[in-house]
């Protein structure tokens, strides 16, 4: 079970890295973006959202995680005004 879970999380993390790298190549994120750091942050915020909503049965974790990811992407985007407000 542990190996299957680790493989699934690893696949998700690699997907986030791939999409972020493509965004850099397309000029949607700054060239100096640390892809591994960004992927880690998005993954961590996703885990926080799940933990908060499932274990603590609150809805604010999802909203806070979304806000945090959008804020991070705005900071890395050459055109942050194209991202949704919230």
C-alpha positions, 0 to 999 in steps of 0.5 A: 500500500505504501509503495502504491501511494508513494508512486501516485504522489510521485506521479502527481509531483512529476505532473506539476513539475512538467506543467510548470516547466512548460509554463516557463518555456511558453513564457507564462512563468518567469525564466528564473522560476525554481520548478522543483520549489514551485511543485513542492509548494503546490503539492504541500498546499494541496495536501494541506487542503485535503487534510483540513477539509477531510480530517478537520471537516472545515472548508477554509483550508481549500480557500486558503490553499487556492489563495496561496497558490494563486498568490505564488503564481502571480509572483512568478508570472510576467502577466499576473493580471491574467490570473483570476482574482480568487 
